[in-house]
Amino acid sequence: MASSEARDMGAPRVIERKMGKCVPLNSVLGVQSGGGNKLVLFLRGQRLVSATLEKACQGRDYYSGFLVSQHSDGQLCVDRDELLARSGAKCKVQGYREMMLVED
């Protein structure tokens, strides 16, 4: 099998694109470590969002989810809201990127 055929049979690529500075808190269905200081947020409507945490934070600290104080606007926003891991870690989100599947 040629190398180009092997790539065609592989999983789709994921690209990240810019998005706003807030995510509706009630749309978050789940969370997973994205490696390093990143989290992957699973949102309603089959949307995936990459959340970059402060540099000193590790995504793996949030393996069992997080708690957050809900603001009156119902949003989870960059540089405003602090995520509290069940392990006790506290971190702010520094940015969001929407994750999109791309088929070659």
C-alpha positions in Angstrom: 0.0 0.0 0.0 1.4 3.4 -0.9 1.9 6.0 1.8 -0.8 8.3 0.4 -3.3 5.4 0.6 -2.4 4.8 4.2 -3.0 8.5 5.0 -6.4 8.4 3.3 -7.5 5.5 5.6 -6.4 7.3 8.7 -8.4 9.3 11.1 -9.6 12.8 10.1 -7.4 15.7 11.1 -8.4 18.2 13.7 -7.8 21.9 13.2 -8.5 24.6 15.7 -10.0 28.0 14.8 -10.5 31.2 16.7 -13.7 31.7 18.7 -15.1 34.0 21.3 -13.9 34.6 24.8 -16.9 32.8 26.5 -18.6 29.5 26.5 -22.2 29.0 27.8 -21.7 27.0 31.0 -24.9 25.0 30.5 -23.6 23.7 27.1 -20.6 21.9 28.7 -21.4 18.2 28.8 -17.9 16.9 29.7 -14.2 17.5 29.9 -11.0 15.6 29.1 -7.3 16.5 29.4 -5.9 17.8 26.2 -2.3 17.3 27.2 -0.1 19.9 28.9 -2.1 22.9 30.0 -5.1 22.2 27.7 -8.6 20.8 28.3 -11.0 19.5 25.7 -14.6 20.6 26.5 -17.4 18.6 25.0 -20.4 20.9 24.3 -24.0 20.3 23.2 -24.4 20.1 19.5 -21.4 17.8 19.2 -19.0 20.8 19.4 -15.5 20.4 20.7 -13.6 23.3 22.3 -9.9 23.4 23.3 -9.4 25.5 26.5 -5.9 26.7 27.2 -5.2 27.1 31.0 -2.7 29.3 32.7 0.9 28.2 32.1 1.4 26.7 35.6 -1.7 24.5 35.3 -2.0 21.0 34.0 -5.0 19.7 32.2 -4.6 16.3 33.8 -5.7 17.9 37.2 -9.2 18.2 35.7 -9.6 14.5 34.7 -12.7 14.2 36.9 -14.2 17.5 35.9 -14.3 20.9 37.5 -16.4 23.3 39.6 -16.9 27.0 38.8 -18.9 29.8 40.3 -21.7 30.7 38.0 -22.0 34.3 37.0 -25.4 35.9 36.2 -24.6 35.8 32.5 -24.2 32.0 32.6 -20.9 32.1 30.7 -17.5 30.6 31.4 -15.1 33.4 30.2 -11.4 33.8 29.5 -9.4 35.6 32.2 -12.5 35.9 34.5 -13.6 32.6 35.8 -11.5 30.2 37.8 -11.9 26.5 37.4 -11.6 24.5 40.6 -10.5 20.8 40.1 -11.6 18.2 42.6 -7.9 17.8 43.4 -7.9 21.4 44.7 -6.1 23.0 41.7 -7.4 26.4 40.6 -6.8 27.9 37.2 -8.2 30.5 34.8 -8.8 29.8 31.1 -6.5 31.9 28.9 -8.2 31.2 25.6 -10.6 29.0 23.6 -10.3 27.5 20.2 -13.0 25.6 18.4 -11.9 22.1 17.2 -13.0 21.1 13.8 -12.7 17.7 12.1 -11.3 18.0 8.5 -11.4 15.2 6.0 -8.6 15.2 3.4 
